[in-house]
Amino acid sequence: MSTNIKILSPAETKAFDLPPAMNAMDRKQFFRTNKTAADIVASFRSVTNKVCFMLQLGYFKATHKFFKAENFRQSEIDFVCADLAANADYVHLQDYDATTLERHQRIILDLLGYSKFSEQTKEFLFKEALSLCAGQIKPKEILKKLIDYLKNNKIEIPSYFVLAQIITRALNEHEDSLVATLEEALTPKDRRLLDTLMQCYNPNLKSLDYKLTDLKKFYHSLRPRKIKGNIENLVIFKELYEELGHVIARLGLNVMTVQYYAELVNKSTMFQMFQRQRNRHLLLICFIMHRYYSLTDLLVEAMILSAQSAQNTALKDQNEFFIKEHEKRNAVIKRVLEQTKIFIVNQDEIEDILFNETLSFEKRIRTMQAMVIKQRESKKISIIDEVNKNEADLLRLKEDHHFTFLEKNFIPLHNRISGIVKNICFDKASSDKKILRAIDYFKAKDGAVNSDAPLDFLRPDEKEAVINDNKKFRSALYTSLLFLKTATSIKSGALNLLYSYKHRSFNKSLIDEKVWVKSKDDLIERAGLTEFKDFNTVINNIGRQIDIGFEITNRNILDQKNLFVRFGPNNSLIVKTPPIKEKEISDEQVAELFPQDRFVTLYEVLSTVNNAVPFANCFEHLKIKSHLERPDNKIIFAGIMGLGCNLGIGKIARISNNIRQNTLESTVNWRFSEENINNANNMIVQVINKLSLPRLYQKNPGIVHTSSDGQKFGVAVDSINAHRSYKYFGQGFGLTDYSFNNEIHAIFDSETITSSIREATYVMDGLNNPDIEDSDMHSTDTHGFTEIVFGGIHLMKKIFAPRIKDFRKQRLYSIKPRLLYKNLGYKILPDNKIDTKSIEDQWDNILRLMATIKLKHAKASKLFPRLSSYSRQHPLYRAIKNFGKLIKTIFLLRYIDSVELRQDIEKQLNKTESIHKLAKAVFFGSNQEFQQADKEDHVRANGCKRLIENVIICWNYLYLSDLIYKTESLAEKERIINIIKKGSIVVWQHINLSGEYNFSDDVLKNSFNFSLPKLMALEVA
């Protein structure tokens, strides 16, 4: 059999197979005898057997594993001897033979209700590992899941070697199966087609241009030439995909497998690809599939942005036209008024002459004739001319409406979108038939549309505009409207794509309907939705909470117990939140507790925290079966700083000592994946959560209060992931770092999103990871919530508590009629009654949607925007929104009634603001603007930025915990604790974030050394 893959490092392997180190509390918990154990021990004759049995029992309780006697720790031996009143001198571990060990193991397994690890268990774990391999889950994660399975099913955990053997066998068999299936399905023609990707365009040794290298390139730009380049590649991938369709169908690859193998191709050099003889065709097929899907999504995003830009340009031109025409009309009116005045004056003079009896009749006629001749000779335009001109301008203004301006901008719109529409494939089964007919017609005519084009996808006014009064077909306007309708239909879900990650039909993104019907009860239980299974129980409970909320809130207002609520004009509700009375000590005083005689370099901070929390181990190689040694930690730290401080990998290598650029670039390329960076962050967050000192910042240790908010960063290069935000970037582009933090300032998640997307859709993503942070109550600002999110978070069994900026805009709802509450004399009343039947009819679909999210089949940020952009008559949309309205009402009533709740929300959001300041300080390079175009690079840089923030916060906690631990005076300890409690841990004045990039060992000679076990045991009152 092949050698086991390396899953754990030598140190981790040793720790896995050796008994754990325990403190005094652990020994009391696991090794203290109870009556049952005492009776069993009493039946043994030798002291060695008695002590070894208790040690095996205690270790098994702690780890679910058995260990060799030679590895027992002396501290535990002494504890058990003292507990049994036995003499340690009589304990001879060499006498504890295999037969006795096996007998003791059987007794312990029976006593604790566990099963022995057997060959049958081994085969089951192999099948489980095989299914996990299909998802290309990392070996370490597979190991964790197998161990979790053994624990949950009360089965003995074997040695690391046995588990590594199972995982190695599963990985090899999974890939062997794929390769065998592929080799059987591939025809000679298919092989030649795949091999063409490896061909060299230019045999000149100085410049080897391979087709595969060219196909790796994406253009993240809306410039027509760049879009055209992407379309050319899309056509190539489309043809390859269609040619290899029978092979792809035969393989039946899931998304994670495709993305994993495609990423291997993307990161590999051509030399590395030539070395992969065995699975090269598999890798290339996955690369084709992934690039086809990704490139389709990129071009669709370009289409949506181009369509929106065309709309905005047309509106801008239209507004400018109206302003100019308004100025012209004002000038015309002014001239008409002047002419009218002149006319009136002349008319008065003529009347005076006409009725002047002192003049003869002939004299009157001659005088009036002279006046008329004088007026005719004047160059001024007559009133009638001005009026006629104004009428003509008004008619022209009527004709030059929005459609005309769309038509005028046809060429730039056509240059960007035409090729995209022609080459993307729509899902005909789930798309709007009217718009599909128009698209098919456009493709069939190769864009040369005429009067026989389908019009039924257009509104009546649009149809009227396309065929003008002269019955002339306006082909440019028709095509522009078709492009705009296509873009908005894809965005709304009326049009769905066949080959896409982002724009598939909503139903295909959910758990498969057949799977849902067959395994509903199991899926609901796994998703933690069992208490919501019965709709009547859920809605009756919500109805009671709403009734109680209206009663308590109104009673406290009527009894004048709520002094921070008043009613304005039209009985509008005004809710005031007074500042917290407690006077906060400034951050500078906390900063004084840190080193004052020198700056701590960022490299030292990273290294010191890593010594206590080995987060650098999370940076595993992308290749699952890689046997390459992990590079030195300093290389990992340099990569984190290069990306997280926005300096760039090339620059950090050039300005640093002891860092080789090619080694650094290779490390970042192969090891700095989103998953690895997240795992490193998670490891640090979990340690912060376990420390005692951070509890000083928790108001109620039993309730975890978290918050999230977005922070804008500019993007200095062309990137479709970056959108305009005039408020933040002016004419520039940028994106949003949407981060999540808890009360103790640990940043447990972040999402990198376009700046134009509403942040509320990402709230549930950050809360759907209870292994890292199981939030009880979550807060956002006013822009961070929607009624759908209220409903979704309630079904996640959490309290959603956003800050409400303008309460007058909020509406309250109830299940019962408004009149019922009004007759009770309430001042605060529901605005509307919710029809619960609309929710009940869709309850099964709501549970299916939530199970999809909770079980991570799809993210809420992908599903909810898709659902909310559908027609407002979509029954699932209306149902979950109505459900959310009820949950929001429960919260709003509590929000009105509790000034303490409002202050807690404000305080938690202030913590988020302090973390934003730290983020700005960390991300100082390149004018704090992202220098990357690809979304994956944005995510990596943002993840490293968050990692540095968490490392700084962790270092601060460790340093202050160590300071308290080493302080002997109780009064001094109390003083330090009081400063920390009333200040903030988010300070960085003592850390040199920039200016020194020396990664030599000399820098670490005088660095701080924190003993994590001691600091974990520290209790802070």
Protein Blocks (a to p, Z undefined) as FASTA:
>chain_A
ZZdddfbdfklmmmmmpccdddfklmmmmmpccfklmmmmmmpmbfklmmmmmmmmmmmm
mnopacdfklpcfklmmmmmmmnopafklpcfklmcfklmmmmmmmmmmmnopacddfkl
mmmmmmmmmmmmmnopafklmmmmmmmmmmmnopacddfklmmmmmmmmmmmmmmmmmmm
mmmmpcfklmmmmmmmmpcfblcfklccdfklmmmpccddfbfklmmmmmmmmmmmmmmm
mmmmmmmmmnopafklmmmmmmmmmmpcfklmmmmmmlmmmmmmmmmmmmmmmmmmmmmm
mmmmmmmmmmmmmmmmmmmmmmmmmmmmmmmmmmmmmmmmmmmmmmmmmmmmmmmmkbcf
klmmmmmmmmmmmmmmpmbdcfklmmmmmmmmmmmmmmmmmklmmmmmmmmmmmmmmmmm
mmpccdfklgcfklmmmmmmmmmnnopacfkbcfklpcfklmmmmmcfkopacfklmmmm
mmmmmmmmmmnopaccfbdfklccfklmmccfklmmmmmmmmmmmnopmmmmpmmlmmmm
mmmmmmmmmmmmmmmmmnomamkbccdehhiacddddddfbacddfklmmmmpcfkbccd
fklmmmmmmmmmcfklmmccfblklcbdcddfklmmmmmmmmmnonojklmmmmpghiaf
klmmmmmmmmmcfklmmmmmmmmmmmmmmpmklmmmpmblmbccddddddddddfbdcfk
bccdfklnomaccddddddddfkopafbdcdddfkbcfklmmmmmmmomkloccfbdcdd
fklpcfklmmmmmmnopacddddfblmlpccddfbdfklmmmnopabdcfbdcdfklmmm
mmmmmmmmmmmmmnopacfklmmmmmmmmcfklmklmmmmmmmmmmmmmmmmmmmmmmkl
mmmmmmmmmmmmmmmmmmmmmmmgghipafbfbfklmmmmmmmmmmmmmmmmmmmmmmmm
mmmmmpmblklmmmmmmmmmmmcfbdcklpcfbhpacfbfklmmmmccddfklmmmpccZ
Z
